[in-house]
Amino acid sequence: MKTPEQPRVAGPLASYASGFRQDLIRRAYSPWTAAEHMYLMAHLSRWLGERDLVPAELSQPRIEEFLADRRAVGRVRWSSSRALVPLLGYLRDVGAIPEPRRSVPTSPIERLLVEFAEYLASERGLAPGTIVSYRRFASLFLTASAPDPNVEGCGLDRLRSEQINAFVLTECAWRSVGSAKNVVIALGVLTRFLFLEGYTTVSLSEAVPRAIPWRDGGRSAALDPDDVRRLLASCDRHKAAGLRDFAILTILARLGLRRTEVASLGLDDVDWRAGEIVVHGKGGRRDRLPLPVDVGQAMADYCRRGRRQHGHRAVFLQVQAPYGPLAPHAVTEVMYRACRRAGLTPTGPHRLRHSAATSMRRAGAPLFEIGQILRHGRMTSTALYAKEDLCALGRITQPWPGVEQ
């Protein structure tokens, strides 16, 4: 196979060329892709030299200027900010260029949101993902309902319950019950924060309506066992991606893990000799679960034949360079692609959590054991799956008056 030519890097970045080339090799880029990154580095180095700039002066405006000049001379490929991510990341790691400056909030709403996020982290101790979610809903509310968004404090001393009700009704009109519940929970936290910090003169948290789903409304959202088998069979286990996806789907279907729990699995979390796995769950929980034989076999096949040998300790990695850990949203994409291959309507990985619980219940597992496997905080969450045991329910149903059994 022909080897791509390696460009000569001259100018201010010349001393970093060898290290960057080794970094690309370490991150398992193909020779051709690595060569493209080196050509991009050579162009950036020449551009800096023509303007008598040193690497430390490569700020974000300069980067945008370089990309604009690159597009202006007809270089369509490798002319986006995404193309520069590996190079800029390496230069920042070695201290050649400064870290990007954090954007300074310019509007009263942005400053209030920053303060709200700091409160959630320091006073409430919430997880980063929860903070992002609460901040997003707070931004929606303040943008739509702040009496005067252009002044400090956003005029929230004039905020009234009518504005809260109007916002909730507008938002919840098009959301599912679960999404509506998240909105009002975040709004309740926000209104308490606004009162504690003196932005409102009275506490409006009690004015936030409650969105409580009817927990006994219908059966669970479990997939049919045949559909689960079709999902697993859709994975081509002759390929690295298929081995990885099969292992992920097997874990979801057998252990009922959440997508973030799958993405956070590390090699050190698997005790092969004891047949156990450590799950990093919600609220910082660490639970040790038994590792079923089929789950362990699927993970072992992936680690032996599909997982690239890399410095990352995450179990599941991307199948294309750079071979970093899989993100939670990528677990959802694995599920979506499997559904399309199996001819099913695309659905999220949480459906397999329901399927795992339902299969355990149908196999005769008591509810408290199912709750332990799913790591439910309350027994009422597990009680939903009692409705899947139709034979047991049939024995306790009362006859309809006037109808002979």
QUIBELMO-V939372 format. One record per backbone hydrogen bond with DSSP energy under -0.5 kcal/mol. CO is the residue of the C=O (numbers start at 1). NH is the residue of the N-H. E is the energy in kcal/mol with one decimal. If there is no record, write none. Layout:
co=[CO CO]
nh=[NH NH]
e=[E E]
This chain:
co=[5 7 8 11 13 14 16 17 18 19 20 21 22 23 24 25 27 30 31 32 33 34 35 36 37 38 39 40 41 42 43 44 45 45 46 47 48 48 49 54 55 57 59 60 61 62 63 64 65 66 67 68 69 70 71 74 76 80 80 82 84 85 86 87 88 89 90 91 91 92 103 107 108 109 110 111 112 113 114 115 116 117 118 119 119 120 127 128 129 130 131 132 133 134 135 136 137 138 139 140 141 142 146 148 149 151 152 153 154 155 156 160 160 161 162 163 164 165 166 167 168 169 171 176 177 178 179 180 181 182 183 184 185 186 187 188 189 190 191 192 193 194 194 195 202 204 205 207 210 211 213 214 216 224 224 225 226 227 228 229 230 232 235 236 239 240 241 242 243 244 245 246 247 248 249 250 251 251 251 252 258 259 260 262 265 266 267 269 269 270 271 271 275 276 277 277 279 279 281 282 285 287 287 289 290 292 293 294 295 296 297 298 299 300 301 302 302 308 313 315 316 322 324 327 327 328 328 329 330 331 332 333 334 335 336 337 338 339 339 340 348 349 349 350 351 351 352 353 354 355 356 357 358 359 360 361 366 366 367 368 369 370 371 371 378 378 379 381 382 383 384 385 386 388 389 390 391 392 393 393 400 402]
nh=[7 9 10 14 16 17 20 21 22 23 24 25 26 27 29 28 323 34 35 36 37 38 39 40 41 42 43 44 45 46 47 48 12 49 50 51 51 53 52 57 58 59 63 64 65 66 67 68 69 70 71 72 73 75 74 76 79 83 84 85 88 89 90 91 92 93 94 96 97 95 105 111 112 113 114 115 116 117 118 119 120 121 122 123 124 126 131 132 133 134 135 136 137 138 139 140 141 142 143 144 145 146 149 151 109 154 155 156 148 158 159 163 164 165 166 167 168 169 170 171 172 173 174 180 181 182 183 184 185 186 187 188 189 190 191 192 193 194 195 196 197 199 200 198 204 207 208 209 212 213 215 217 218 227 228 229 230 231 232 233 234 235 237 239 243 244 245 246 247 248 249 250 251 252 253 254 255 256 257 256 262 263 264 265 315 269 270 271 278 272 275 276 291 271 279 289 281 287 284 285 281 279 289 277 292 296 297 298 299 300 301 302 303 304 305 306 307 310 267 317 326 324 318 330 331 331 332 333 334 335 336 337 338 339 340 341 342 343 344 343 351 352 353 354 223 355 356 357 358 359 360 361 362 363 365 364 369 370 371 372 373 374 375 376 381 382 383 384 385 386 387 388 389 390 393 394 395 396 396 397 403 404]
e=[-0.6 -0.6 -0.7 -1.8 -1.5 -1.3 -2.2 -2.4 -2.1 -2.0 -2.2 -1.9 -2.5 -1.8 -2.2 -1.6 -0.8 -2.9 -2.0 -1.8 -2.0 -2.0 -2.3 -2.0 -2.1 -2.4 -2.3 -2.4 -2.5 -2.2 -2.4 -2.4 -0.7 -2.3 -2.5 -0.8 -0.7 -2.6 -1.4 -2.2 -2.1 -2.0 -2.3 -2.3 -2.1 -2.6 -2.3 -2.1 -2.4 -2.3 -2.2 -2.1 -1.3 -1.9 -1.6 -1.3 -0.6 -0.6 -0.8 -1.3 -3.1 -2.5 -2.1 -2.5 -2.2 -2.0 -1.9 -2.6 -1.0 -1.0 -0.5 -2.3 -2.1 -2.3 -2.1 -2.0 -2.2 -2.5 -2.2 -2.0 -2.3 -1.9 -2.9 -2.1 -1.5 -2.1 -2.2 -2.3 -1.9 -2.8 -2.6 -2.0 -2.0 -2.4 -2.4 -1.9 -2.3 -2.8 -2.4 -1.8 -2.9 -1.9 -0.6 -1.4 -0.5 -2.4 -0.5 -2.1 -2.3 -2.0 -1.6 -0.8 -1.2 -2.7 -2.2 -2.0 -2.5 -2.5 -2.0 -2.7 -2.8 -0.8 -0.9 -2.7 -2.2 -1.6 -1.8 -2.2 -2.1 -2.2 -2.3 -2.2 -2.0 -2.4 -2.5 -1.7 -2.1 -2.6 -1.7 -2.4 -2.3 -2.4 -1.4 -1.1 -0.5 -1.2 -1.1 -0.5 -0.6 -0.6 -1.1 -1.7 -1.4 -0.7 -2.0 -2.2 -1.9 -2.2 -2.1 -2.4 -1.2 -1.3 -1.1 -1.6 -2.2 -2.3 -2.8 -2.4 -2.0 -2.4 -2.7 -2.2 -2.1 -2.4 -2.5 -2.3 -2.3 -0.8 -0.7 -0.8 -1.9 -2.3 -1.6 -1.2 -2.6 -1.7 -1.1 -0.6 -2.5 -0.9 -1.4 -1.9 -3.0 -2.7 -0.5 -3.1 -0.9 -2.4 -0.9 -1.1 -2.2 -3.3 -0.6 -2.6 -0.8 -2.8 -2.6 -2.1 -2.4 -2.5 -2.5 -1.9 -2.6 -2.3 -2.7 -2.4 -2.9 -0.7 -3.3 -0.6 -2.3 -2.3 -2.4 -0.9 -1.1 -0.6 -1.3 -1.7 -2.1 -1.8 -2.5 -2.7 -2.0 -2.3 -2.2 -2.4 -2.2 -0.5 -3.2 -0.9 -1.4 -1.1 -0.8 -1.6 -0.5 -1.9 -2.5 -1.9 -2.6 -2.6 -1.9 -2.2 -2.6 -1.3 -2.5 -1.6 -0.6 -1.8 -2.7 -1.5 -2.2 -2.6 -0.9 -2.1 -1.0 -0.8 -1.9 -0.5 -1.9 -1.6 -1.2 -1.3 -1.2 -1.6 -2.0 -2.3 -1.0 -0.6 -0.9 -0.9 -2.4 -0.5]
